[in-house]
Amino acid sequence: MDEPAWKQLKLSLERLYKDDDGKPIPAVLDILPDGEYVYEPNEGPSAQLGENFRRIFMERGSDFFEQNEEQRRHATVTNARTEENGDTAQATDSAEVSTTKPMSPEELLRMRMEILPQLHIALGEMTLARDVLALFISSSTPNTAPASAQSQPPTNPFLPPDILSSSLVLKPQPIPSVQSFNAELVAGGKDEALRKASDLFKTAAESVERGCLLGERYWKDALKIRRRNWGLIPAPLPLGAPTGRGADRSTKDFLISFGLAESSPVFRRRALGQLASFSTAPDSVVFPQRQKTSLRVTLKVVDAAGRVSTASNNLNVEVHDLEILNATLRNAQREVLEQEIFAALIHDASSMSTASARVSERLIVIEAAQDTDLTFELVDHDLVDSATVEGDPTLGAKCDLIYNLLHILLLRLHEYNKSQRLLGETSRRSDPSPVPIPPMSLKRKTPAVLQPVIDLLQYEFFCVRVKTEMSKVVDSLGRAGVPAIFRFDAVGENGGEVIRLLIGDGLERLGGDAIIRIDNSRTLRFTFYAPSLLTAHFSQATLSISSIPQLVQLLYDETEQCLLQRICEVGTELSERMNGTWFVDLLMGRSVGKWEGCVLTFRVSFKENSSIVCSLSRLFRGGGQSKGVTDDWTTGGQSPLFAWVRSSIELALSQS
């Protein structure tokens, strides 16, 4: 296990080089017994150079500079052989020639350290012996006693009782030079140790100050987040915290909740963030479950000529705000909402009845309408630039509209879930008795997220088809010289009403109408609703149209009847002096005019390219026989339709 940094700190010893006054301290060579210091003399450069030259001549010979390179090499080899052979005589001569080197202060100190303890011991022994001998000499009896006393036994002299007692011998104190050297070591070590200790305390103070600043920034960011109305929830207890009875289970931190209130628990857990405790970045928010994806909406359309147009929504929708912290949370919230929308799209794609879909983990492809494919895909942020599809600006605007519409539909689903939850809680609190179940017809269905988007795309395709067929008929009337007014309004509501219909309960649908007025006499009115409901309104009846061929045929029939009725009016006006009779035969689809000696029949029909064809059949009597003449008029002729009809009737009248 590694030790902390403060335990690994090593204090190196350095030599004291200045005193307290800042003056350089000279090197001490020796300290005399009386306490006098012997300093190293200050030698100048010339003296040091002379000493170096003297050592060269002493160590390498007086003729060193006179020898050439060959002589120096020969002298070196000769000296080596002499040392190998062990020639004592030559060694003695070389020793006599060589001069004795003076002892250095270190060698002198080492010798003193070895000799002085032994000298002190010898001094103590000799002093003790001297004292014992002096004691015995002073206590001995003189030899001058009388002879009678010699017969008496000798008596022991009086000795002090502790004269030969043991004494305590202590280790002598170090000599003054050693004490000075130890003092220098201590002072030098303290000098560098104080510098390193001061650096250590400075680092610790900076760390404490940085921790205080980070803590202050942490709570400032927390107040900013709360001021922006982001949710703050208690953080869970750390791993291993006591949770038993009597334990302090109060949290010491908080989490940032930026998910929607009615989202599922899975996405609410993803929408959690935490302020970083040891980060100085402006956007110091940690998102443990952030996936960094964006929702791409792509439309692929194939036109009648076979050209393929593709476009996608704008993926670079990063939120920019003056407060970087708020912008970071909004971007993270957008990502979680897109993931929840994609999950709702996967759920709805499996139950669609008006379109087919292919679903994978991150891709949904839907055939929304004929030659129209809608794709939803979750794209990583690293691939946003390469995933952007540049195409038709109109299709790109549609993709942006779908992208924003999905957010509105998701909020509608959340509102429905909230109402159902509150309804269940209210019923349980108000009356414990079972609540009667409403009939299936009165139950509100769960609003879908994907189906309204598909309905809008199908409704757009439906309106384009209907408008195309109506425009063909109106253009044919215009080329035929028949005045026609055409007004087509695909969406009859304003923006607010459209949003209200989209977020409503689904009983009301988006719709529009179209009006065709032919020759200022007959009006054809149609209404349509999303996704493909079309109704024709006539003065006699209201018809529901279920297919485009049925619509085309209805337009042809109504236009033919209008033109035939107009031909009858023109014929009645011109044959008034001949008492002519005109009528429209709806069963045969013709306009018939009769007067004496002539029968005119006009038929109006449409070709495949919606061009108008008018056929004239004239039957008259001449020379006692009945003769028939036919003539045709086609769109693009030299004269308008009714001008040709007028000229044909006038010709028949002139020949009658």
Beta strands, then each sheet from edge to edge (+ up, - down):
strand 1: 28-31
strand 2: 37-39
strand 3: 231-234
strand 4: 254-257
strand 5: 272-275
strand 6: 285-286
strand 7: 293-302
strand 8: 308-312
strand 9: 356-359
strand 10: 363-369
strand 11: 372-380
strand 12: 484-489
strand 13: 511-518
strand 14: 522-529
strand 15: 533-537
strand 16: 542-545
strand 17: 581-585
strand 18: 590-595
strand 19: 598-606
strand 20: 612-622
strand 21: 625-634
sheet 1: 1+ 2-
sheet 2: 3+ 4- 5+ 6-
sheet 3: 8+ 7- 11+ 10- 9+
sheet 4: 12+ 13- 14+ 15- 16+
sheet 5: 17+ 18- 19+ 20- 21+
end
